[in-house]
């Protein structure tokens, strides 16, 4: 999947966005505690990950103390690593995980790559130099480097598998990670993921046979309206691979999980968070 398709149809074909059903397939997650530790005492570090193409700036979060904690890698949306994702990293670390959030655009600019209001109708061209270096090969080398980096961190419990979660363009990253490191990545979530099912030979859903992870997909209602068969193809891919996947269409629009976006929906965001942390608790321990 080339990065000109990084925007889902619900963003590419709708008016300006400022920065700001398959219930039977549900993993059966109840109302997990939305009150995760919000953590003034979370240890936050700016770190670097060496990749074949250079040095990726990233943020690492975990509780203070010896740990170690199960590791989670967070793949951001199209606007990259910024304060709202740092807040999410702190919150997830408060639940007892060592959380790495890389800057996907490190080849072009250090994070935050976008500052101030962003309008997809008028500012979209600003993303072109950021996304231009990204393709299946560079995503593969980046993800391989992130997984290897986590293996070398004392804060990360090496006896536990890794979790991954991605938002918007980060959704396909999670699927590639689960396919590249099937023995390490065992719990994965994608929320309003972009282009998880395409008609290209490198479509993310075709990677499912290489995975061993349990999955949860939260799909935006407007993405589902644009591509109603995507959830069916995802479900069939996981069924054929004999893997567990929860797939749910949310009554919220693309971007509902991210607080600085116009589609943010607090109730749906908390529901998504509860699904994610329940899956991690079961699989990562």
C-alpha positions as CSV (number, residue, x, y, z in Angstrom):
1,X,0.0,0.0,0.0
2,X,1.5,3.3,-1.1
3,X,1.3,6.4,1.1
4,X,-0.9,8.3,-1.3
5,X,-3.6,6.1,0.1
6,X,-2.8,6.9,3.7
7,X,-6.0,8.8,4.0
8,X,-9.1,6.7,4.2
9,X,-12.0,7.6,1.8
10,X,-13.8,9.2,4.7
11,X,-11.1,11.9,5.0
12,X,-10.2,12.1,1.3
13,X,-13.7,12.8,0.1
14,X,-15.2,14.9,2.9
15,X,-15.2,18.6,3.8
16,X,-12.4,20.2,5.9
17,X,-11.3,18.5,9.1
18,X,-9.5,20.6,11.6
19,X,-6.9,19.1,13.9
20,X,-8.7,19.0,16.7
21,X,-23.3,-5.3,13.3
22,X,-20.3,-7.3,13.8
23,X,-21.2,-7.6,17.4
24,X,-21.1,-11.3,17.3
25,X,-17.4,-11.1,16.6
26,X,-16.8,-9.0,19.7
27,X,-14.1,-10.3,22.0
28,X,-16.7,-10.1,24.7
29,X,-15.0,-7.2,26.5
30,X,-17.1,-5.8,29.3
31,X,-16.9,-2.3,30.6
32,X,-13.2,-2.3,31.6
33,X,-12.2,0.4,34.0
34,X,-11.9,3.7,32.0
35,X,-10.2,5.2,35.0
36,X,-6.7,4.1,34.1
37,X,-4.0,5.7,36.2
38,X,-3.5,9.0,34.6
39,X,-0.2,9.2,36.2
40,X,1.6,12.3,37.2
41,X,4.4,9.9,38.3
42,X,4.9,8.1,35.0
43,X,8.5,8.1,33.8
44,X,8.7,9.6,30.3
45,X,11.8,9.6,28.2
46,X,12.7,10.9,24.8
47,X,14.6,8.1,23.1
48,X,16.1,7.2,19.7
49,X,15.7,4.0,17.7
50,X,18.4,3.3,15.1
51,X,16.9,2.1,11.8
52,X,18.6,1.3,8.4
53,X,17.6,4.8,7.3
54,X,18.8,6.8,10.3
55,X,17.7,7.7,13.8
56,X,14.0,7.7,14.8
57,X,13.0,10.0,17.6
58,X,10.4,8.4,19.9
59,X,8.9,8.6,23.4
60,X,9.0,5.8,26.0
61,X,6.6,5.7,29.0
62,X,6.5,3.4,32.0
63,X,5.8,3.4,35.7
64,X,8.6,4.3,38.0
65,X,10.5,1.5,39.7
66,X,12.2,-1.6,38.5
67,X,9.5,-3.2,36.5
68,X,9.8,-4.7,34.0
69,X,6.5,-4.2,32.2
70,X,4.9,-5.8,29.2
71,X,5.8,-3.8,26.1
72,X,3.4,-2.0,23.8
73,X,4.2,0.0,20.6
74,X,1.8,2.7,19.6
75,X,1.5,3.7,15.9
76,X,0.1,7.2,15.5
77,X,-2.3,8.7,13.0
78,X,-1.3,10.8,10.0
79,X,-0.4,13.8,12.2
80,X,2.3,11.9,14.0
81,X,3.7,12.0,17.5
82,X,2.4,15.0,19.4
83,X,1.1,16.0,22.8
84,X,-2.2,14.1,22.5
85,X,-0.3,10.8,21.8
86,X,2.1,11.5,24.7
87,X,-1.0,11.8,26.9
88,X,-2.2,8.4,25.6
89,X,1.3,6.9,26.3
90,X,1.2,8.1,29.9
91,X,-2.3,6.7,30.4
92,X,-1.4,3.3,29.0
93,X,1.8,3.2,31.0
94,X,-0.3,3.9,34.1
95,X,-2.1,0.6,33.4
96,X,1.3,-1.2,33.7
97,X,2.9,-1.3,30.3
98,X,6.2,0.0,28.8
99,X,5.0,2.1,25.9
100,X,7.0,3.1,22.9
101,X,5.6,5.8,20.5
102,X,7.8,6.4,17.4
103,X,7.8,9.4,15.1
104,X,6.9,7.8,11.8
105,X,8.2,10.8,9.9
106,X,11.7,10.9,11.4
107,X,13.3,10.8,7.9
108,X,11.9,14.2,7.2
109,X,11.4,16.0,10.6
110,X,11.5,15.5,14.3
111,X,8.3,15.4,16.2
112,X,6.0,17.2,16.5
113,X,5.9,17.4,12.7
114,X,2.6,19.5,12.7
115,X,2.0,22.2,15.2
116,X,-1.1,24.4,15.5
117,X,-4.4,24.0,13.8
118,X,-4.5,21.7,10.8
119,X,-7.2,21.7,8.1
120,X,-7.2,18.7,5.8
121,X,-8.8,20.7,3.0
122,X,-6.2,23.5,2.9
123,X,-3.2,22.0,4.7
124,X,-3.0,18.5,3.2
125,X,0.0,19.4,1.0
126,X,2.0,19.8,4.2
127,X,1.9,16.1,4.6
128,X,3.3,15.2,1.2
129,X,7.0,15.5,2.2
130,X,6.3,13.6,5.4
131,X,4.6,10.6,3.8
132,X,6.7,10.5,0.6
133,X,9.4,8.2,2.1
134,X,6.9,5.8,3.5
135,X,6.1,2.5,1.6
136,X,5.9,-1.1,2.4
137,X,9.7,-1.5,2.5
138,X,10.4,1.4,4.8
139,X,7.5,0.5,7.1
140,X,9.0,-3.0,7.3
141,X,12.5,-1.9,8.2
142,X,11.1,0.6,10.7
143,X,8.8,-1.9,12.5
144,X,11.6,-4.5,12.6
145,X,13.8,-1.9,14.3
146,X,11.1,-0.9,16.8
147,X,10.5,-4.5,17.8
148,X,14.3,-5.1,18.1
149,X,14.7,-2.0,20.2
150,X,12.0,-3.1,22.7
151,X,13.9,-6.3,23.1
152,X,16.9,-4.4,24.4
153,X,15.1,-2.4,27.1
154,X,15.3,-3.3,30.7
155,X,11.9,-1.7,31.4
156,X,10.3,-4.2,29.0
157,X,9.4,-7.6,30.3
158,X,11.1,-9.9,27.7
159,X,9.2,-13.0,29.0
160,X,5.9,-11.4,27.9
161,X,4.7,-10.9,24.3
162,X,4.3,-7.4,22.8
163,X,1.2,-5.5,22.1
164,X,0.6,-3.0,19.3
165,X,-2.1,-0.4,18.6
166,X,-2.5,1.9,15.7
167,X,-4.8,4.8,14.8
168,X,-5.7,5.9,11.2
169,X,-2.6,5.2,9.1
170,X,-1.2,3.4,12.1
171,X,-3.7,0.6,11.7
172,X,-1.8,-1.1,8.8
173,X,1.4,-0.8,10.8
174,X,-0.1,-3.0,13.5
175,X,-0.9,-5.7,10.9
176,X,2.6,-5.6,9.4
177,X,4.1,-5.8,12.9
178,X,2.0,-8.8,13.8
179,X,3.1,-10.5,10.5
180,X,6.8,-9.5,10.8
181,X,7.2,-10.7,14.4
182,X,4.5,-13.3,15.0
183,X,6.2,-14.8,18.0
184,X,6.6,-11.4,19.7
185,X,3.4,-9.5,18.8
186,X,0.5,-11.4,20.2
187,X,-2.1,-8.6,21.0
188,X,-3.1,-6.0,18.5
189,X,-5.7,-3.3,18.1
190,X,-6.6,-1.0,15.2
191,X,-8.9,2.0,15.6
192,X,-10.3,3.8,12.6
193,X,-7.5,2.2,10.6
194,X,-7.0,3.4,7.1
195,X,-6.9,1.0,4.1
196,X,-6.8,-2.3,6.0
197,X,-8.4,-4.0,3.0
198,X,-7.4,-2.9,-0.5
199,X,-7.3,-4.5,-3.9
200,X,-3.5,-4.4,-4.0
201,X,-1.2,-7.4,-3.6
202,X,0.3,-5.8,-0.4
203,X,-3.1,-5.2,1.2
204,X,-2.7,-5.6,5.0
205,X,-5.5,-8.1,5.3
206,X,-3.5,-10.5,3.2
207,X,-0.9,-10.7,6.0
208,X,-3.2,-12.4,8.4
209,X,-2.0,-16.0,7.7
210,X,1.5,-14.9,8.9
211,X,0.2,-13.7,12.3
212,X,-0.4,-15.3,15.7
213,X,-1.9,-12.3,17.4
214,X,-5.3,-11.8,18.9
215,X,-6.9,-8.7,17.4
216,X,-9.5,-6.1,17.9
217,X,-10.6,-3.7,15.1
218,X,-12.7,-0.6,15.9
219,X,-14.1,0.7,12.6
220,X,-15.5,4.2,12.1
221,X,-19.1,4.4,10.8
222,X,-18.2,6.6,7.9
223,X,-15.3,4.4,6.9
224,X,-17.7,1.5,7.0
225,X,-20.2,3.4,4.9
226,X,-17.5,3.9,2.2
227,X,-16.2,0.3,2.3
228,X,-18.9,-1.9,3.8
229,X,-17.2,-5.1,2.7
230,X,-13.9,-4.5,4.4
231,X,-15.1,-5.8,7.8
232,X,-16.4,-9.0,6.1
233,X,-13.1,-9.6,4.3
234,X,-11.2,-9.0,7.6
235,X,-13.4,-11.4,9.4
236,X,-13.0,-14.1,6.8
237,X,-9.2,-13.7,6.8
238,X,-9.0,-14.2,10.5
239,X,-11.5,-17.1,10.4
240,X,-9.4,-18.8,7.7
241,X,-6.3,-18.4,9.8
242,X,-8.0,-19.8,12.9
243,X,-7.2,-16.6,14.8
244,X,-9.4,-14.6,17.2
245,X,-10.5,-11.1,16.0
246,X,-13.1,-8.8,17.4
247,X,-14.5,-6.5,14.7
248,X,-16.9,-3.7,15.6
249,X,-18.3,-0.7,13.7
250,X,-18.6,2.3,16.1
251,X,-21.3,5.0,16.0
252,X,-18.5,7.6,15.6
253,X,-16.6,9.0,12.7
254,X,-13.0,8.5,11.6
255,X,-10.6,9.9,14.2
256,X,-13.0,9.4,17.2
257,X,-10.2,8.2,19.5
258,X,-7.9,11.2,19.3
259,X,-8.8,14.1,21.5
260,X,-7.3,16.9,19.3
261,X,-9.4,15.9,16.3
262,X,-12.9,17.2,15.3
263,X,-14.4,13.7,15.3
264,X,-13.4,12.9,18.9
265,X,-16.2,11.1,20.7
266,X,-15.5,10.6,24.4
267,X,-17.9,7.7,25.0
268,X,-16.7,5.8,22.0
269,X,-13.1,6.6,22.8
270,X,-13.5,5.1,26.3
271,X,-15.1,2.0,24.9
272,X,-12.2,1.5,22.5
273,X,-9.7,2.0,25.3
274,X,-11.6,-0.6,27.4
275,X,-11.4,-3.1,24.6
276,X,-7.7,-2.5,24.2
277,X,-6.8,-2.8,27.8
278,X,-8.9,-5.8,28.3
279,X,-7.2,-7.6,25.4
280,X,-3.8,-6.6,26.7
281,X,-4.6,-7.8,30.2
282,X,-5.6,-11.2,28.9
283,X,-2.8,-11.7,26.5
284,X,0.1,-9.7,27.8
285,X,-0.5,-10.3,31.5
